Amino acid sequence: MGGAKHRTELEELAAANLALQLEVVQRRRADELFSLSFENAPIGLALVGPDGRWLKVNRALCDLVGYTADALLTMTFQDITHPDDLEADLECVRRMLAGEIRTYSMEKRYVHARGHVVWVNLSASLLRDDEGRPLHFISQVEDITERKAAEDVLRASEQRFRRLIETSAEAFIAAGRDGVVIEWNRKAEEMFGWKRAEILGRSLADTVVPPRYRPAHIRGLTGFLATRESPVLGQRLELEGRHRDGREFPVELTIWALDAGGDVQFNALVRDISRRKQLEATKDELDELKDAFVRTVSHDLRSPLAVIGGLAEVLQTDPPMDLDAQRSIAGRIEANAARLERLESNHLDYDRVSHGRLPLHCEPTDVSALVGGVAANVEVDDHPLGVESEPATADVDRTKMERIVENLVANAARHTPEGTPIWVRVSAVPDGVLIAVDDAGPGVPDTLKRTIFEPYHRDRLTGGAGIGLSLVARFAELHDGRAWVEDRPGGGASFRVLIPQPARQAS
């Protein structure tokens, strides 16, 4: 009985011993497995004391910072942390030891044994004993140097791109798939009147796209998102843009689409072409004026030249004409030559006036006598010329006043039926001296009354250049006066020039 009990106790003791040995083996294997896993982990692992001393480090961490394990175990993490990151790291350690946080993660820099910087992502937790006392930190250290370098490259590229678009002479606009603005440079602010902070997050359709273009704009967005195709992408387009104040202006733009992280981003470069359009319109207008000038001057030259040529042929008939007939023909040739001379003088004088090279030389003048003298000498074939005047004096440039009267009479003669009189009237009025030349022609349509004194307009009847009337207006303006045309009762036109008093003083 006693022997059986003794054997049972021995068996239990042997079993307990065996279990203990198994537990020791298992723990040893677990420790070996932990050490093996710890040592061969692909990222840096470390056990760090509450004071920052390295207690255990693996090979990956040693390779990362360039120190051997023995060297690190004589150091603290503070020794190899970059000075600019140390304060933030120590603050996290303080909070964890105080129980404010259980773990922390941060990006920081270590200084490699060779002196260069190594970027890491550090994750740390704190192991405590059964009574809550800190034992050590468990740290995981991942090398992110390459990622940070790539981020630096990307950041530098973005900064260069930002500087580029900010200094661009063209507006840069970017929008998402919904047409909402996500980028807007300084030139866009100037061009459209929207500040960047104001327009980010707003729809292009509601801001810079004119209302008549909005349906097409929305259809274009929808169509591209459905097919990834658009006929306008990459093309140079001329459209209208809409300023914040509501006015529209011509723009030239190029649009392209980018894949932005699986989504779509639309970019556009926009140029204000208002100035170019104005220059194009001006060029077209100048081309029209040039063509009109060539046509009208050719017309004005052709008529007297034809008369002179025809009369010259008549003079050469055989048998010779009698002396009186020859004198009559010579007089007509001389009158048409004088007409050509007046035409040349008009063009030259208009050019001088336009460029400020024809100054006034004013002196007290009997305007009534001056006008009467011009009317008596001007050639107006087949038109009785009547003069009605009352005493009127003014300080004027005599030569230019004579040219005013000559051109007004010549204009009236071109539009008055043969045999119909032309009247020249001079009168003193409260505003100064008024000169009027009346004809019995077809009159001037209301649509031409504002342009008839402009250079190279198409003559109301004959197709002539109209430079004479333009010169009349410019000479009147030099005297601080004005020229205009009125309808005559019963038909015809009355061309008038007012020279105000007191007039410009002699130069």
C-alpha positions in Angstrom: 0.0 0.0 0.0 2.7 2.5 1.0 4.8 1.4 -2.0 2.0 2.0 -4.4 1.5 5.5 -3.0 5.1 6.2 -3.3 5.2 5.2 -6.9 2.3 7.4 -7.7 4.0 10.5 -6.3 7.2 9.7 -8.2 5.2 9.4 -11.4 3.4 12.7 -10.8 6.8 14.3 -10.0 8.3 12.9 -13.2 5.3 14.2 -15.2 5.6 17.6 -13.7 9.3 17.7 -14.4 8.7 16.6 -18.0 6.1 19.3 -18.4 8.5 21.9 -17.0 11.2 20.7 -19.4 8.8 20.9 -22.3 7.8 24.5 -21.3 11.4 25.5 -21.0 12.1 24.0 -24.5 9.0 25.8 -25.9 10.1 29.0 -24.3 13.6 28.6 -25.6 12.2 27.8 -29.1 9.9 30.8 -28.8 12.8 33.0 -27.8 14.9 31.6 -30.6 12.0 32.1 -33.0 11.5 35.7 -31.8 15.2 36.4 -32.0 15.4 34.9 -35.4 12.3 36.9 -36.6 13.6 40.0 -34.9 17.0 39.7 -36.4 15.8 39.0 -39.9 12.9 41.3 -40.1 12.9 43.4 -43.4 12.4 46.6 -41.4 14.4 48.0 -38.5 13.3 46.7 -35.1 14.6 47.8 -31.7 13.9 47.7 -28.0 14.7 51.0 -26.4 14.9 51.9 -22.8 12.8 54.6 -21.2 15.9 56.8 -21.2 16.5 56.3 -24.9 19.2 53.7 -24.7 19.2 51.1 -27.5 18.7 47.7 -25.7 18.3 45.4 -28.7 18.6 46.2 -32.4 18.3 44.1 -35.6 20.4 43.9 -38.7 18.0 46.0 -40.8 18.2 48.9 -38.3 22.0 48.6 -38.3 22.2 48.7 -42.1 19.8 51.6 -42.1 21.8 53.9 -39.8 25.3 52.5 -40.7 26.3 51.5 -37.1 27.1 48.0 -35.8 24.9 46.5 -33.1 27.6 46.8 -30.6 28.1 50.5 -31.4 24.4 51.2 -31.2 24.0 49.5 -27.8 26.4 52.1 -26.4 24.3 55.0 -27.7 20.8 56.5 -27.3 18.3 57.2 -30.1 18.9 60.9 -29.3 22.5 60.5 -30.4 21.5 59.7 -34.0 18.3 61.7 -34.4 18.4 64.8 -36.6 18.5 67.9 -34.3 15.5 69.4 -36.1 13.3 66.3 -35.3 14.5 65.6 -31.8 12.1 67.9 -29.8 9.0 66.4 -31.5 10.3 62.8 -30.9 11.0 63.5 -27.2 7.6 65.1 -26.7 6.0 61.9 -28.0 8.2 59.8 -25.6 7.2 62.1 -22.7 3.4 61.7 -23.4 3.7 57.9 -23.8 5.6 57.6 -20.4 3.0 59.8 -18.8 0.2 57.5 -20.1 -1.3 60.2 -22.3 -0.9 58.1 -25.5 -0.3 54.4 -26.0 1.5 54.5 -29.3 2.9 57.1 -31.7 4.1 57.3 -35.3 6.1 60.0 -37.0 8.3 60.7 -39.9 11.8 61.7 -38.7 15.4 61.8 -39.8 18.4 59.9 -38.5 21.9 61.0 -39.1 23.8 58.1 -40.8 27.2 57.0 -39.5 28.7 58.5 -42.6 26.9 61.9 -42.0 24.1 61.8 -44.5 20.4 62.0 -43.6 18.1 59.0 -43.5 14.4 59.5 -43.5 12.3 56.9 -41.5 8.8 56.2 -40.5 8.9 55.4 -36.8 6.2 53.5 -35.0 6.6 53.0 -31.2 4.7 51.4 -28.3 5.6 51.0 -24.6 5.7 47.7 -22.7 5.0 47.9 -19.0 5.4 45.3 -16.2 2.5 43.9 -14.2 2.6 46.9 -11.9 2.6 49.4 -14.8 6.2 50.4 -14.6 7.8 51.2 -18.1 10.1 48.4 -19.2 11.1 49.4 -22.8 9.8 50.8 -26.0 9.2 48.5 -29.0 10.1 50.5 -32.2 9.6 49.7 -35.8 11.7 51.8 -38.2 10.9 51.8 -41.9 13.3 53.4 -44.4 11.4 56.1 -46.5 14.4 57.9 -47.8 13.6 57.1 -51.5 10.0 58.0 -51.0 10.9 61.3 -49.4 13.4 62.0 -52.3 10.6 61.3 -54.8 8.3 63.6 -52.9 11.0 66.3 -52.9 11.4 65.9 -56.7 7.6 66.0 -57.1 7.4 69.0 -54.8 10.2 70.8 -56.7 8.5 70.0 -60.0 5.2 71.3 -58.7 6.9 74.5 -57.5 8.5 75.0 -60.9 5.2 74.3 -62.5 3.5 76.8 -60.2 6.2 79.4 -60.9 5.8 78.7 -64.6 2.0 79.2 -64.7 2.1 82.2 -62.3 4.6 84.0 -64.6 2.9 82.8 -67.8 1.6 85.4 -70.3 -1.5 83.3 -70.7 -4.2 82.4 -68.3 -4.0 78.8 -67.0 -7.2 77.2 -65.8 -7.7 73.7 -64.6 -11.1 72.1 -63.9 -12.3 68.7 -62.6 -14.6 66.3 -64.4 -17.6 68.4 -63.2 -16.2 71.6 -64.7 -15.4 73.0 -61.3 -12.2 75.2 -61.1 -9.3 73.6 -59.3 -6.4 75.8 -60.6 -6.3 79.5 -61.5 -3.2 81.6 -62.1 -2.5 85.3 -61.8 -3.0 86.0 -65.5 -6.5 84.4 -65.2 -7.2 86.7 -62.3 -6.3 89.7 -64.5 -8.1 88.5 -67.6 -11.4 87.4 -66.0 -11.6 89.6 -62.9 -11.9 86.6 -60.4 -9.4 86.2 -57.6 -8.1 82.6 -57.2 -9.6 82.2 -53.7 -13.0 83.4 -55.1 -13.3 81.1 -58.1 -11.8 77.8 -56.8 -14.6 75.4 -56.3 -16.9 77.3 -58.6 -18.2 76.1 -62.0 -16.7 77.4 -65.2 -20.2 77.4 -66.7 -21.4 79.8 -64.1 -18.5 82.2 -64.2 -16.3 82.6 -67.3 -18.4 80.8 -70.0 -20.8 83.2 -71.8 -24.5 82.0 -71.5 -24.8 81.1 -75.1 -21.9 78.7 -74.9 -23.0 76.9 -71.7 -25.2 74.2 -73.3 -22.3 73.3 -75.7 -19.8 73.4 -72.8 -21.9 70.9 -70.7 -22.4 68.6 -73.7 -18.7 68.6 -74.3 -17.9 67.6 -70.7 -20.6 64.8 -70.8 -19.5 63.5 -74.2 -15.8 63.3 -73.3 -16.5 61.5 -70.0 -18.6 58.9 -71.9 -16.3 58.3 -74.8 -12.9 59.8 -73.8 -13.0 61.6 -77.2 -13.6 65.2 -78.1 -13.1 67.2 -81.4 -11.9 70.3 -79.5 -9.1 68.9 -77.3 -5.7 70.0 -78.5 -7.2 72.4 -81.0 -6.6 76.2 -81.1 -10.0 77.7 -80.6 -11.3 81.3 -80.9 -14.3 81.9 -78.7 -15.6 84.6 -76.3 -14.8 84.7 -72.6 -16.9 86.4 -69.9 -15.4 88.8 -67.4 -16.7 89.0 -63.9 -18.4 92.3 -64.7 -20.4 90.6 -67.5 -18.7 91.9 -70.5 -17.5 89.5 -73.2 -14.1 89.6 -75.0 -12.5 87.4 -77.7 -10.1 84.7 -76.5 -7.9 82.1 -78.0 -7.6 78.8 -76.0 -6.2 75.3 -76.1 -7.7 72.6 -74.0 -6.3 69.2 -73.0 -7.3 66.5 -70.6 -5.1 64.6 -68.1 -5.5 61.4 -66.1 -5.3 62.6 -62.5 -5.1 59.6 -60.2 -7.8 57.7 -62.2 -9.9 60.9 -62.6 -10.0 63.5 -65.3 -8.5 67.0 -65.1 -9.1 69.5 -67.9 -6.4 72.1 -68.5 -6.6 75.2 -70.6 -4.3 78.0 -71.7 -6.2 81.1 -72.6 -5.1 84.3 -74.4 -7.0 87.6 -74.6 -7.0 88.5 -78.3 -9.0 91.7 -78.1 -6.0 93.8 -79.2 -5.3 91.4 -82.1 -8.9 91.6 -83.2 -8.8 95.3 -83.1 -5.7 95.4 -85.2 -7.3 93.0 -87.7 -10.4 95.2 -87.9 -8.2 98.3 -88.2 -6.2 96.7 -91.0 -9.4 95.7 -92.8 -10.6 99.3 -92.5 -7.3 100.6 -93.7 -7.4 98.2 -96.7 -10.9 99.4 -97.5 -9.8 103.1 -97.2 -6.8 102.4 -99.4 -8.9 100.7 -102.0 -11.4 103.6 -101.8 -8.6 106.1 -102.1 -7.2 104.4 -105.2 -10.7 104.2 -106.8 -11.8 107.7 -106.0 -8.5 109.5 -106.8 -8.4 107.5 -110.1 -12.0 108.7 -110.7 -11.1 112.4 -110.0 -8.0 112.3 -112.2 -9.6 110.5 -115.1 -12.3 113.1 -115.8 -10.0 116.2 -116.3 -7.4 114.1 -118.0 -10.0 112.8 -120.5 -11.1 116.4 -121.1 -7.6 117.6 -121.6 -6.8 114.7 -123.9 -9.9 115.2 -126.0 -9.4 118.9 -126.4 -5.8 118.4 -127.4 -6.9 116.1 -130.2 -9.4 118.7 -131.3 -6.6 121.3 -131.5 -4.8 119.0 -133.9 -7.6 118.8 -136.5 -6.9 119.7 -140.1 -7.6 122.3 -141.3 -6.6 124.3 -138.2 -9.4 126.0 -136.2 -9.8 129.7 -136.0 -8.0 131.6 -133.3 -11.1 132.2 -131.1 -11.9 128.5 -131.1 -8.4 127.7 -130.2 -8.4 130.2 -127.4 -11.7 128.7 -126.1 -10.2 125.2 -126.1 -7.0 126.4 -124.5 -9.1 128.0 -121.8 -10.9 124.8 -121.1 -7.6 122.9 -121.0 -6.2 125.4 -118.6 -9.3 125.1 -116.3 -9.0 121.3 -116.2 -5.3 121.6 -115.5 -6.2 123.9 -112.6 -8.7 121.3 -111.4 -5.9 118.7 -111.4 -3.7 121.1 -109.5 -6.4 121.7 -106.9 -6.9 117.9 -106.5 -3.1 117.5 -105.9 -3.0 120.4 -103.4 -6.0 119.0 -101.5 -4.3 115.7 -101.0 -1.0 117.2 -100.0 -2.7 119.7 -97.6 -4.8 117.0 -96.0 -1.7 115.0 -95.3 0.0 118.0 -93.8 -3.0 118.9 -91.6 -3.3 115.3 -90.4 0.3 115.4 -89.3 0.3 118.9 -87.8 2.5 120.3 -90.5 0.2 123.0 -91.8 0.1 125.9 -89.3 -2.2 128.9 -89.4 -1.0 132.4 -90.3 -4.0 134.5 -89.3 -4.5 138.2 -89.9 -7.5 140.6 -89.8 -9.4 139.9 -93.1 -12.4 141.2 -94.9 -14.0 137.8 -95.3 -16.8 139.1 -97.6 -14.2 140.6 -100.0 -12.1 137.4 -99.9 -15.1 135.1 -100.7 -16.2 137.4 -103.5 -12.8 137.4 -105.0 -12.6 133.6 -104.9 -16.1 133.2 -106.4 -15.2 135.6 -109.2 -12.2 133.5 -110.3 -13.3 129.9 -109.7 -14.2 127.8 -112.7 -17.8 126.5 -112.6 -18.7 125.5 -116.1 -22.4 126.0 -117.0 -23.3 127.2 -113.5 -24.3 130.8 -112.8 -22.6 131.8 -109.6 -24.3 134.2 -107.3 -22.7 135.9 -104.3 -24.6 137.5 -101.4 -22.6 139.0 -98.6 -22.7 141.5 -95.8 -19.7 143.1 -94.1 -17.9 140.5 -92.1 -14.3 140.5 -90.8 -12.3 138.0 -88.8 -8.8 137.0 -88.0 -8.2 134.1 -90.5 -5.6 132.4 -92.6 -6.4 133.9 -96.0 -5.0 131.0 -98.0 -6.9 128.4 -96.1 -10.1 130.4 -96.3 -9.7 130.7 -100.1 -9.3 126.9 -100.2 -12.5 126.4 -98.1 -14.5 128.5 -100.6 -12.9 126.9 -103.7 -13.7 123.3 -102.4 -17.2 124.2 -101.4 -18.0 125.7 -104.8 -16.3 122.8 -106.7 -18.4 120.4 -104.6 -21.6 122.3 -105.4 -20.8 122.4 -109.1 -20.4 118.6 -109.2 -23.9 118.1 -107.9 -25.9 120.9 -109.5 -27.7 120.3 -112.8 -26.3 122.4 -115.7 -27.7 125.9 -115.9 -28.7 125.8 -112.3 -27.2 128.6 -110.2 -24.9 128.1 -107.2 -25.1 130.7 -104.4 -22.3 131.7 -102.1 -23.4 133.7 -99.0 -21.4 135.4 -96.3 -23.0 136.8 -93.1 -22.0 138.1 -89.7 -23.8 136.0 -87.1 -23.7 136.2 -83.2 -21.2 133.3 -83.1 -18.8 134.7 -85.7 -18.7 134.7 -89.6 -20.9 132.2 -91.5 -20.1 131.1 -95.1 -22.7 129.0 -96.9 -22.6 127.5 -100.4 -26.0 126.3 -101.7 -26.6 124.0 -104.6 -29.7 122.6 -106.3 -28.5 119.0 -106.4 -30.1 115.8 -105.0 -29.3 116.7 -101.4 -27.4 114.6 -98.8 -29.1 111.5 -97.3 -29.3 111.6 -93.5 -27.1 108.5 -93.3 -24.2 110.4 -95.0 -24.4 113.7 -93.1 -22.1 112.5 -90.4 -19.5 111.0 -92.6 -19.5 113.3 -95.6 -16.6 115.4 -94.2 -14.5 112.3 -93.5 -11.5 111.6 -95.9 -12.0 109.3 -98.9 -15.8 108.8 -98.4 -17.7 107.7 -101.5 -19.1 110.9 -103.0 -22.9 111.1 -102.8 -23.4 111.3 -106.5 -20.2 111.3 -108.6 -18.2 108.7 -106.7 -15.4 111.2 -106.2 -12.9 111.0 -103.3 -14.5 113.6 -101.0 -11.1 114.9 -100.0 -12.1 118.5 -100.7 -14.9 118.4 -98.1 -12.7 116.7 -95.6 -10.1 119.5 -96.1 -12.9 122.1 -95.6 -13.7 120.6 -92.2 -10.0 120.4 -91.2 -9.4 124.0 -92.1 -12.5 125.1 -90.2 -11.3 123.2 -87.2 -7.9 124.9 -87.4 -9.8 128.2 -86.9 -11.7 126.6 -84.0 -14.7 126.5 -86.2 -16.8 123.7 -87.7 -18.4 122.6 -91.0 -21.7 120.9 -91.6 -24.5 120.4 -94.2 -28.2 121.1 -94.1 -31.1 120.4 -96.5 -32.4 123.3 -98.5 -36.1 123.9 -98.7 -37.2 122.7 -102.1 -34.2 120.4 -102.6 -30.4 120.7 -102.7 -27.9 121.1 -100.0 -26.4 124.0 -98.0 -22.8 123.4 -96.9 -21.8 125.7 -94.1 -18.7 126.8 -92.3 -18.7 128.9 -89.1 -15.5 130.8 -88.1 -16.1 131.9 -84.4 -15.1 135.2 -83.0 -12.9 136.1 -81.3 -10.8 134.1 -83.8 -7.3 132.6 -83.3 -4.6 135.3 -83.3 -2.1 135.5 -86.1 1.0 133.3 -85.6 
